[in-house]
Amino acid sequence: MRNAFVTYALLLIFGCYANAQYQFTLPENFRTPRNLPLIDMPTAITLKLTDFGAIPNDAKDDAPAIIQALNFCKKASNKGKAVKLLFTKGTYDLFSNENNSHLIELNNASNIVIEGNKSDIIIHDPLKGFFSIFKSKNIIIKDLYIDYDPLPFTQGKIVAVNVENRTFDLEIDKGYPSLNKDMFQKASRVWGMLMDPKIPGKLKDGAPNLYATKDFEALSPSVFRVKLNTPRHLKFLEVGDLYVHLARSNGKTIFKSNSSKNITYLNITSYASPAGSYAAVNMEEWNIIGCKVALKEGRIHSANADCVHVNGGPFGPWIENSLFEGYSDDAINLKSTKWHILNQISPTKLVIKGKAEKGDIIRVYNPREGKFLGKYEVVGYSALGRGSAQITIDKPLKETLHVGDTKKHDIAYVDTQSNESFVIKNNTFRNARRYGILLQSSYGIIERNVFKNLSQCAISMNNGVDWGEGFVSHNIKIDNNIFDNCGYDYTYFQDYNAAAIRLRVTKLKNPEAKGKWSGVATADWQGLENISITNNTFLYNKRALSIECSVNTVIKGNKFIRNLKDLSDENELILKNNNTNLVFEN
């Protein structure tokens, strides 16, 4: 059985990268049909990047020339002619830009193909992102390799541990950044991970997945004494352990797209990032096709945050034939738009913080009690300024709301901006920290993917109530995937409901807490609806499935094998709690 599992996995992994010709078909379970991925379009004009002064391999700053070329493309394409910007193959260097989060920006553009021609982009500011797109449509960026110098992380080996002093000594590998670099103080989040000695990108079995500190003392040019605030984490450290410490700057992603449509990232490889790799908000159809977040030879880490982080929008991404490995947060994180409710004028009139449209469908949630307060349609809308608006809903609210702009107040989640019609197909997620997919979205398909050596759940469907973001998923199809050795870090073994696939609705555990965090508890509301988990293969640790707080979940045709290397003290096939119409066939 084990050999058959491995053979099938290898065939599926090979299939993810062997198919050079894309033949897309639209899934059947979508409420709102979407366009198929845009991977090519006829262009009337081809412009050479070298004509604007970007000379490859000269080690000079090419950002001004790229910006100038893109501005020229905008003018030409806005006259109705699609334009191709062609890179001469080579290496292009980008240096610092103090004013913007991303070094290249493209706003209010349309009908442009950026043909990278397999060129290398080297970013020399480890606190900046690469490319931002805003209010644009029909943009294809393809065939680029993206890396950082200096890297936004360092790596090395632990050479001493002192539990009494709460310190360990880290010898940094040759060629990697010193912990004396400014980025390890300036970055918004600075923390490290213990790594597997044999599998690059994978975390150490049974260890915590985060060591947060900015407290370093240089013992020599290559050895640093690192001090921790959490003494109990030291017991997992051993001399000889491999270790990564990163300088994470949230928002400084490789690519960022906002309020745009038909944006495609095609055959792009990125090796590092100060934050995530692909961030998006308020997007219509957009696509990640044949891309890789990959480990470069000799490295044990890639992206510093989520590979794909998507705040609410009308449509979710189409992600196919891509690789995500060595990242330090979730590979894919899909959320719903939320509105804080600032005032309840009447049972049908609300003042919200956000932008609404007639026809928007909202679901109102009380996070303190875990109580669903109803589903409503916006039938009237008027802007009030400063990001707020008054809306009229189609039927009266039955309760007086607890209004305000924090995670502890009642919140309206916008179901029509929940990244629906997303496709995650034929991808590989492997050797990385935390989840493969954190899902807080609707009407999507997760099909023919491989999830391997992820430190926590491969797929987790739960509302982010203590983060004040993300709502419960519904109408999701999970079919014909492989889950291999997902869940092996300290947090996974401590969670009562840890599993390769986990479903749960949460509420605030202590709403009166004075600090940042309130904790979470399982809610009574069965908010996860119409989830299908079929024809998958599980080589699981501790538990294959944890299904809580759901209605109409169907689990059929799956194969379950307990991992022989499972380190958990307990194991079971499935945890079932607080469900209605749960169909489980083993």
N, C-alpha and C positions, 0 to 999 in steps of 0.2 A: 504493500500500500504506500509506504514511504517513497519507494523508488518511482512508482507511478505518479505520485504527487509532484516530485521534483521534475520529472520529465515533462509533465503537463505545464508546470510553471515556466520551464525554460522555453517551451514552444510558444507560450503566450507572451513572455518577455520578448523573444525574438520577433514575434509578429508586431509588437509595438513599434519597432524601428525598421523592419524590413520593407514595409509598405511605403513606397515613394509616391504612389498615385493615390490621391485621396478621393474616395467616393462616399460622400456624405448623404445620409438619409435622415429624415425628420422623425423623431420618436412619436408614438401615438398617445402618450399620456399627458400631453401638454394642454393646459387650459387656453393659453394664448400662443398660437403658432409664431415661429420666429423665422428669420432668414437663415439659410444655410451659410456656413462660413465663407467669407470673401477671401480667396487666396490668390486671385489674379484679376487684373482688369486691363483693357487695352489703353495704351498711352500714346498721345500724339506727339509728345516732346520728350527728349532725353537730354538731361543736363549732367555734365560731369562735375563732380565735386572739386576736382583739381582746378577747374576754371575759376573757382572762387577763392583759390589760395590755400586749400587744404592739401598739403603735399605729404603723402604717406612716408613714414620711416624717417622723418627729419627731427623728431623729438620736440617739435615746437607745438604751441597750443593751437589745436585745430578747431576749437569751439567757435570762435568768431566767424570762421569761414563756413562752418556747417550752418550756423544761424543765418548768415547772409544768403546761403544757397536755399535754405528752406523758405525764407521770406520771398525770394524770387519765384520759387515754386508756387507759393500761395497766390501771387499776382497772376501767374500764367494759368493756373488751374481754376481760379475764380472766374476766368473768362469762358469757362466751359470745356477746357481741354485738360484731360488727365496728363499728369507729368510724372516722369521717372527721374529720380536723383540717383546717379550711379557713382558708387565708390570705386576708385581704382584700388585693387587689392593691395593691402599693406596694413601697417599699424598707424593708428591715429591717437594722439594724446590729448587729453582734456585736463585742464588745470582748474584752479579754484574760481568760484564766483560767489562773492560774499552776500549778494542780494537775494539769491533764489535758492530754493531747496534742491532744484534740479539744474544741471549745467546746460541742457538743451530744452527749449520750450517751443511748442507748436500750438498756436491758438487760432481759432476761427479759420481753419483750413479745410480743404476738401480735395478728393481725387488725386492723391499723391502716393506713389510707390517709392519707398526708400530701399534701394537695392544695395545691400552691404557688400555683396560679392565676396563673402567669407573673410571680411576684414576684421582686424582686432581693434577694439576700443579699449584704451587704457586710461582709467580715471585716477588722477593723482591727488584727489582730495577725499579721504576716507570718511568724511562727514557729509558728503553730497550724493544725491541721486543722479541718474543719467538723463532720462528723457521724460518730459511731461507733455501730455496732449489735453487740450481743453476746447470744448465746443467745436468739435471737428467731426467730419464724416468721411468714410471711404478712404481710410489711410492703411497702407500695408507697410510694415517694417520687417525686413527679412535678411537672413544670412549674415548675421553679425556674431562675433565672439567678444564678450565683455568681461573685463577683469579690473582689479584695483592694484595700484602701487603707490603708497604702501597699502597693504591689506587692512581692512577694518577689524581684524582679529589677529591674535597670535596663538602659537601652539608650542608645546614642549613636553618635558617629562618631569615628574615629581622626584626630587632627589633627597628630600628630608621632610618629616612630619613631626610637629611638636604639639601634642594634644593639650598639654598644660598651658602653653602660651597662645593656643588657638591659631597656629601658623603652619604653613607648609612652604617649602622652598621649591621654586619652579625654574628649571633650566630651559631657556627658550631655544628652540631649534634654530640652526644657522639660516639666516636669510629672512627670518620673521621679525615683526616689529617688537621693539622694546616696550615694556610696560611704562617706561618714562615718557612715551609719546603723549602729546596733549590730548589726543582723542580718547584715551582711557580715563580722562577726567571730564572732558567736555561732553562726551556722548551722554544721552539722556538715561541710558540703562547700560550698566557695565557688569558683566557676570560671566561665569565660566561653567564648564561641564567636564566631567570625567568620561574618558573615551575608551572604547573597546581596544585591546591591544592588537587584535588581528583583523578587524573589519573596519576600514576607514569610514568615518561618518557615524557609526553606531556608538551609542552610549555604553558605558560599563554596566553589566548586569547587576541589578539590585541596588544601584547607587542613586542618590538624589539627582534630579535633572537640572539643578540650578545652584550655583555658588556665587552669590552676589557680594561684591566688594570692590572698592576703589582704593583700598589701603595696601600699598606696595612699598617695599624698601629694597633698594638695589644693594646686593651683596658683591656683585661683580658686573661687568658689562652684559653678561648673559644669564645671570642667576638673580632671581628676585624672591624676597620673602613676602608672602601673601598672607594677610591677616583676615580672619573670618569673624563675623558677628554671631554665627550659629555653631556653637561648639559640637553639637551632636553630629553635624555633617562631617567632622574630621575623622570619625571612626571608619568611614568608607574609603579614606585615602590610604594608599600604600606607596612606598618607594617603588619607582618604576612605572607607575600609572601614567598614561598619556592624558594630556589636559589641554583644553582650549579656553582662552579668555577673549571675550568679544567686546567691541565698542559699538553698541547699537544706538542708532539715531532714528527714532521712529519717524516715519513719513518720507525718509530719504531712500526711496525704492529705486530699483533699476528703471522700471517704467511706471508711470502714473497716468491714468486716463480718467477724465471727468466730463460728464455731460456731453458725451459723444456717441456716435453710432457707426457701426461697421468698421471697427478698428481691429486689425489682425496683426499678431506677432507670429512670424513664420520662420521656423528653422533658426532660432536664436539660442545661443548657448551663453549662460552667465556662470561665472565661477565664484563670485563673492558679491556681497552687498552690505552696506551699512545697516540696512533694515530688510525689507522684503524684496521680492523680485518683480511682481506685477500687482499694483494696487489700482483699485477702480471704485468709482462712486457715481451713482445716477447714470448708469450706462444702459444703452439699448444693445443691440446685438454686437458682441465682440468676441474675439477668438484667440486662443493660444494653441498653435498647431505645430507639431514637430519640434518643440522647444525643449531645452534642457537646463535645469539648475543642477550643475554637475560638480563633482570633486575633481580638481586638477591633480595631476600625479604628484604624490608626496604630501598632499594636504589631507586633513581629517575633518574639514569643515567647509561649508559653502556660504549660504545666506544667513544673515543675522536675525531674521524674523520670518513671518509667513511668506511662503513662496507666492501664493495668490491670496490677497486680502481684499474682499469686496464688500463695501458698505452698500446700503440699499439702492436698488435701481429697478427699472421696469423689466429688464432681462438679465439673466445671469450669463456667465461665460460658456463658450463651447471650448472644452479643453480635450485635445485628442493627440495620441501618439507622442506623448511627452514624458520626460524623465525628471523626477524630483528626488534628490539625494543629498544627505549631509547637512540639511538645514537645521535651524535651532528653535523652531516653533512649529506651527502647523503648516502642512503643505498647502492646504486649501481651506479658507475660512469665508463662508458666505453668510451674509447677514440680511436682515430686513431693515428698512428705514423706520425710525421711531420719531414720534412727536411727543414732546413734553406738553402736558395740558396745563396752561397757565391760569385759565379761569373757566368756570362753568356758568355761563350766563343763564341758561335754562336747560331743561332736559334734552333739547335738540340743538342748542347753540353753544359752541365751545371756542375759546381762544387758544390757539396752539402755537408752539414754536416750531416753525418749519414751513415748507412750501407745499400747497395742496392743489389738486385739480378736481373738478367735478367728475364723479365716477370712481374716485379713489375708494377702496374698501379698507376700513380700519378694523382692528381687533383690540379691544381695550382690556388691560390687565392690571390687577391689583397685586403688586409684587410682595406686599407684606403678608397677605393671607394666601397667596397662590390662587387667586380667584379670577376666573374669566368673567368679564363684565359685558360681553356681547360683541356682535359683529354688525358694522354699520356702513352705509354708503354715504359719501359726501355728495350732497345735492346742491350746496351753495358754498361760495368761497369769496372772501374779499381780503386783500392784503392790508395790513395795519402798519407796516413799516418795521424796521429793525428786526427783520427775520420772523415776525409773528403774523398771524392771520386769524380771521374769524371764519369758522366753518359751520354749516348747517348739515345735520345728519338726517337720514330718512325716517328714523323712528326714535322715540324718546328713550333716553337712558333711565333705567329703573332705580339707579342709586345716585346719591350725592357723591361726587368724586373727591378724592384727596388730591388737590391740585398743587403744582409746583414743578420745579425744573431739576429735581434730583432723581436718582434711581429708586428712592423710597416712595416717590409719589406714583399715582396711577399713570400709566403710559399707554399711548395709542401707537400700535405697530401697524404699518401700512402694508396690507397684504398684496396690493397691486404694485408695490415696490419691494418685493421680497426675492429679487433675483430669480424669478421663475423662468421656466423653459431652459434650464441649464443642462449641459451635457458634459459628463466626465467619463471618457471612454478610451480604452486601449492605452492607458498610462501605467508607469511604474513609479511607486513610492517606496523608497528603501533607505535603510541605514541612517536614521535621523531621530531627532528629539520630538517627543509629544505625538500629536495626532497626524494621521494622513489627511482626514477631512473633518473639520468642525462645521456641522451643518445647522443653520438657522434660517432655512430657506424653503421654497415650495416648488412643486411641479418640476421635478428633475429626474435624471437618470444617471446612475453610476454603474457602468457596465464594462466587463472584460478588463479590469485593472488588476495589477499585482501590488499588494501591500506586504512589505517584508522588513523585518527588523526595526519596526517603529517602537519607541519606548513606551507608548501608551496605546489607547484605543486606535484602531485603524480608522473607524468612523464613529464619531460621537454626535448624537443629535440631542442637544439640550440648550435651553434658553440661558443666556448669559446674564442672569438676574443680578448677580453681585458686581458685574462689570457695568450694569446699566445699559446693555446693548443686546441685540439679537433675540428673536422670538422663536417659538416652537415650529418645527417643520411639519409639512403635510404633503401628501401625494408624491411620495418618493419611491422610485424603483431601484433596487440594488440587485443586480443580476449577473451571474457568471463571472464573479471575481475570485481571486485567490488571496487568502489571509494567512501569512506564514510568520510565526514568531513575533506577533505584535503584542506588546505589553510585558515589560521586564524591568522597568525602573522602580525605585522605592515607592513613589506615589501610586503607581498602578497596583502594587501588591497591598497597599494600605486601603485603597478604595473598596468599599463593600460591594459596589456594583461594577467593578472593572470587567471589561470584556472586549473582544475584538470589535464587536459592534454593540454600542450602548445607546439606549433610548431612555430619556428621563425628563420630566418637567420639574423645575425647581422654584422655590420661593425663598425670600430672605429668612435666614435662620434667626437672626437677632436684629430686627429693624431699628431697635433703639441704640444700637452700638454707636459709640462716639467717634471711633476711628474711621479709616477709609473703608474697611471691609466689615461686612455683616455676616458672612458665611452663608451657606445655602442648606436647605432641607428639601426633601421630596414633597411636592405638592399633591393634593388630592385630585386636582383637575386632570382629567384624561385628555390632554391637549394635542398629543401627537396622533395624527389621523392618516389612514390609508397608506401605510408603509408596507412595501413588498420586498421580502428578502428571499430570493430564489436562486437555485442552481449554483450556489457558491461552494468553494472548498475552504475549510478552516483547518489549519494546523495551529491550535490555540494554546495559550497559557492561561491558567486559572479558570477561564470561562470563555466560551465562544460567543454567547449572546446574553445581554441583559436588557430585558424589555419591561419598561415601567410606564405607566400613565398614558396608555395608548388605546385607540379605538380602531378596529378593523386592520390589525397587523396580520399579514400572511407570511408564513415561513415554510417553504416547501422545496423539496428537491435538492437540499444541501448535503454536503459530505463533511463529517466532523471527525477530526483526529486529534487527540491530545498530544502536544509536543513532548517528545521524550526528554527534552532539556528544560521542561517547565520547572521553575524554581518556587512556585507558590506552594504554600502549606495545604491549601484546599483547592478543590476543583469540582466543577460541575458543567454540564453542557449549557444550561440556560437558567437564568434567574428570571422569574415571572412575578410581577407585582402590579396590582391595580390596573388591570386591562379589561376591556370589553371586546368580545368577538375576536379574541386572539386565536389564530389557527396555527398550530405548530405540528409539523409532520417530520419525524426523524427518519 
